[in-house]
Amino acid sequence: MASSFGKRLGMFGGRDALNPLRDPFVTKMRDYFHNVVDTDEFRASLAEGIANASQGSESLYDRIEHIVDRRLDELTPQLVKEIMQAMIKKHLGWLVVWGGVLGGLIGLIVTAAGI
C-alpha cells in the first residue's frame, strides 16, 4: 500500500484487492525457491557449509544465511515487478474491462437523461 501502486489499489478495493493475488504469489515464490534448492550448486554450498561449520570457522546458521542471501540477490526488483504485473494483469484485468463497460453504460444513461 505504501508503493506507487497504493493509490491505484485504493480504487479497486485497497488491501482486500490483493488477497486473490496472495496465493498465486506464494505459489510462484515457493516454486522459485524449490528450483533454487534443487540445484547441485546449492547442495554443494550447503554440504560445504556443514563441513566448514564443524571446523569452527562460521556457524552453520551463518553459512546457510549467506547461501540464501546470495540466492535472493538473484531475485532482482525487475523480476519481482514482472511477477507482480503478470499477476495483476491476470487477476485484475477483468475488473478493468467491466469497469469500462459499466462506466460507458452510466455515461450513456446520464447523457440520455440529460442530467
Secondary structure, 3 states (H helix, E strand, C coil): CCCCCHHHHHHCCHHHHHHHHHHHHHHHHHHHHHHHHCCHHHHHHHHHHHHHHHHCCCCHHHHHHHHHHHHHHCCCHHHHHHHHHHHHHHHHHHHHHHHHHHHHHHHHHHHHHCC
